[in-house]
Amino acid sequence: MGKSCSYSSKKKREDLARAALMRKQKYQERTNELGAKLQKLATLTETLLRSQDLIGEY
């Protein structure tokens, strides 16, 4: 009974660790996606501000 309980405990910890790694990977992918979107928005904002400056000169 002791070995069975120990195996079950070890299996559960491995499952928890695997799930944590999967969540970490998912969050990292999401972070990368959001970073790319943020960069795109920053570029668009910069372009918009430059365009407004050019329009204001006329």
LOBA-653875 format. One record per residue: x negated, y, z negated of N, C-alpha, C in turn. Coordinates in Angstrom, 3 decimals. Atoms other than C-alpha are relative to their C-alpha. Layout:
N
+----------+----------+----------+----------+----------+----------+----------+----------+----------+
:      n_u :      n_v :      n_w :     ca_u :     ca_v :     ca_w :      c_u :      c_v :      c_w :
+----------+----------+----------+----------+----------+----------+----------+----------+----------+
:        X :        Y :        Z :        X :        Y :        Z :        X :        Y :        Z :
...
+----------+----------+----------+----------+----------+----------+----------+----------+----------+
! end
This chain:
58
+----------+----------+----------+----------+----------+----------+----------+----------+----------+
:      n_u :      n_v :      n_w :     ca_u :     ca_v :     ca_w :      c_u :      c_v :      c_w :
+----------+----------+----------+----------+----------+----------+----------+----------+----------+
:   -0.824 :   -1.196 :    0.000 :    0.000 :    0.000 :    0.000 :   -0.867 :    1.258 :    0.000 :
:    0.880 :   -1.151 :    0.073 :   -2.862 :    2.387 :   -0.764 :   -0.548 :    0.386 :    1.348 :
:    0.546 :   -0.290 :   -1.322 :   -4.372 :    2.059 :    2.702 :    1.076 :    0.542 :    0.931 :
:   -1.095 :   -0.443 :   -0.850 :   -1.019 :    2.489 :    4.391 :    0.348 :    1.457 :   -0.287 :
:   -0.315 :   -1.372 :    0.401 :   -0.318 :    5.655 :    2.436 :   -1.113 :    0.952 :    0.438 :
:    1.140 :   -0.820 :   -0.394 :   -3.813 :    6.975 :    3.133 :    0.001 :    0.221 :    1.511 :
:   -0.061 :   -0.111 :   -1.459 :   -3.450 :    6.237 :    6.852 :    1.098 :    0.977 :    0.404 :
:   -1.129 :   -0.877 :   -0.296 :   -0.074 :    7.982 :    6.919 :   -0.360 :    1.451 :   -0.291 :
:    0.420 :   -1.349 :    0.387 :   -1.538 :   10.987 :    5.135 :   -0.985 :    0.563 :    1.013 :
:    1.013 :   -0.433 :   -0.966 :   -4.481 :   11.150 :    7.530 :    0.662 :    0.290 :    1.346 :
:   -0.710 :   -0.185 :   -1.262 :   -2.188 :   10.779 :   10.539 :    0.783 :    1.319 :   -0.015 :
:   -0.774 :   -1.226 :    0.117 :    0.022 :   13.609 :    9.283 :   -0.907 :    1.232 :    0.091 :
:    0.949 :   -1.118 :   -0.063 :   -2.990 :   15.896 :    8.787 :   -0.506 :    0.202 :    1.425 :
:    0.457 :   -0.114 :   -1.385 :   -4.210 :   15.098 :   12.291 :    1.083 :    0.619 :    0.876 :
:   -1.118 :   -0.567 :   -0.760 :   -0.772 :   15.867 :   13.692 :    0.134 :    1.501 :   -0.270 :
:   -0.082 :   -1.417 :    0.355 :   -0.695 :   19.176 :   11.811 :   -1.135 :    0.796 :    0.632 :
:    1.160 :   -0.677 :   -0.595 :   -4.180 :   20.075 :   13.016 :    0.189 :    0.143 :    1.508 :
:   -0.229 :   -0.045 :   -1.443 :   -3.260 :   19.211 :   16.609 :    1.048 :    1.074 :    0.329 :
:   -1.041 :   -1.002 :   -0.222 :   -0.110 :   21.342 :   16.380 :   -0.554 :    1.409 :   -0.193 :
:    0.607 :   -1.316 :    0.242 :   -2.125 :   24.240 :   14.941 :   -0.882 :    0.411 :    1.170 :
:    0.854 :   -0.312 :   -1.151 :   -4.617 :   24.023 :   17.813 :    0.835 :    0.350 :    1.226 :
:   -0.880 :   -0.305 :   -1.132 :   -1.790 :   23.992 :   20.334 :    0.601 :    1.397 :   -0.142 :
:   -0.525 :   -1.350 :    0.234 :   -0.256 :   27.090 :   18.732 :   -1.079 :    1.040 :    0.252 :
:    1.104 :   -0.937 :   -0.205 :   -3.646 :   28.782 :   18.725 :   -0.241 :    0.224 :    1.493 :
:    0.211 :   -0.120 :   -1.439 :   -4.092 :   28.053 :   22.435 :    1.123 :    0.805 :    0.644 :
:   -1.155 :   -0.726 :   -0.550 :   -0.580 :   29.326 :   23.208 :   -0.115 :    1.486 :   -0.313 :
:    0.131 :   -1.405 :    0.385 :   -1.200 :   32.540 :   21.270 :   -1.151 :    0.673 :    0.742 :
:    1.129 :   -0.562 :   -0.739 :   -4.555 :   33.034 :   23.005 :    0.406 :    0.305 :    1.441 :
:   -0.482 :   -0.230 :   -1.367 :   -2.915 :   32.647 :   26.412 :    0.912 :    1.228 :    0.050 :
:   -0.917 :   -1.149 :    0.061 :   -0.219 :   35.144 :   25.415 :   -0.780 :    1.302 :   -0.191 :
:    0.855 :   -1.164 :    0.215 :   -2.883 :   37.555 :   24.165 :   -0.662 :    0.428 :    1.309 :
:    0.628 :   -0.304 :   -1.288 :   -4.661 :   37.317 :   27.515 :    1.000 :    0.620 :    0.970 :
:   -1.040 :   -0.544 :   -0.883 :   -1.406 :   37.916 :   29.404 :    0.331 :    1.443 :   -0.379 :
:   -0.343 :   -1.347 :    0.453 :   -0.535 :   40.946 :   27.292 :   -1.151 :    0.976 :    0.227 :
:    1.160 :   -0.849 :   -0.263 :   -4.068 :   42.303 :   27.619 :   -0.053 :    0.427 :    1.458 :
:   -0.014 :   -0.316 :   -1.431 :   -3.811 :   42.109 :   31.399 :    1.112 :    1.003 :    0.311 :
:   -1.102 :   -0.944 :   -0.221 :   -0.428 :   43.858 :   31.331 :   -0.336 :    1.377 :   -0.550 :
:    0.390 :   -1.275 :    0.593 :   -1.793 :   46.548 :   29.035 :   -0.991 :    0.729 :    0.905 :
:    0.976 :   -0.605 :   -0.901 :   -4.707 :   47.151 :   31.392 :    0.695 :    0.566 :    1.237 :
:   -0.734 :   -0.473 :   -1.175 :   -2.317 :   47.436 :   34.326 :    0.791 :    1.264 :   -0.331 :
:   -0.751 :   -1.195 :    0.412 :   -0.128 :   49.901 :   32.426 :   -0.923 :    1.199 :   -0.206 :
:    0.960 :   -1.092 :    0.202 :   -3.180 :   51.954 :   31.469 :   -0.419 :    0.585 :    1.346 :
:    0.385 :   -0.458 :   -1.338 :   -4.215 :   52.133 :   35.119 :    1.136 :    0.783 :    0.653 :
:   -1.152 :   -0.710 :   -0.576 :   -0.707 :   53.112 :   36.227 :    0.203 :    1.361 :   -0.666 :
:   -0.146 :   -1.265 :    0.722 :   -0.528 :   55.780 :   33.531 :   -1.049 :    1.005 :    0.453 :
:    1.087 :   -0.872 :   -0.446 :   -3.880 :   57.174 :   34.573 :    0.301 :    0.556 :    1.399 :
:   -0.353 :   -0.422 :   -1.363 :   -2.747 :   57.287 :   38.215 :    1.130 :    1.018 :   -0.029 :
:   -1.127 :   -0.922 :    0.119 :    0.508 :   58.989 :   37.249 :   -0.455 :    1.366 :   -0.496 :
:    0.485 :   -1.267 :    0.538 :   -1.276 :   61.632 :   35.200 :   -0.814 :    0.776 :    1.036 :
:    0.776 :   -0.661 :   -1.055 :   -3.686 :   62.355 :   38.046 :    0.925 :    0.583 :    1.060 :
:   -0.965 :   -0.474 :   -1.008 :   -0.754 :   62.648 :   40.469 :    0.717 :    1.244 :   -0.493 :
:   -0.671 :   -1.174 :    0.558 :    1.009 :   65.071 :   38.156 :   -0.924 :    1.211 :    0.020 :
:    0.964 :   -1.105 :   -0.047 :   -2.143 :   67.155 :   37.931 :   -0.114 :    0.559 :    1.416 :
:    0.111 :   -0.442 :   -1.383 :   -2.394 :   67.268 :   41.731 :    1.250 :    0.779 :    0.413 :
:   -1.257 :   -0.674 :   -0.341 :    1.269 :   68.255 :   42.086 :    0.031 :    1.379 :   -0.661 :
:    0.006 :   -1.254 :    0.732 :    0.807 :   70.955 :   39.453 :   -0.904 :    1.044 :    0.608 :
:    0.932 :   -0.941 :   -0.629 :   -2.001 :   72.527 :   41.483 :    0.630 :    0.755 :    1.147 :
:   -0.615 :   -0.645 :   -1.176 :    0.322 :   73.382 :   44.383 :    0.946 :    1.083 :   -0.393 :
+----------+----------+----------+----------+----------+----------+----------+----------+----------+
! end
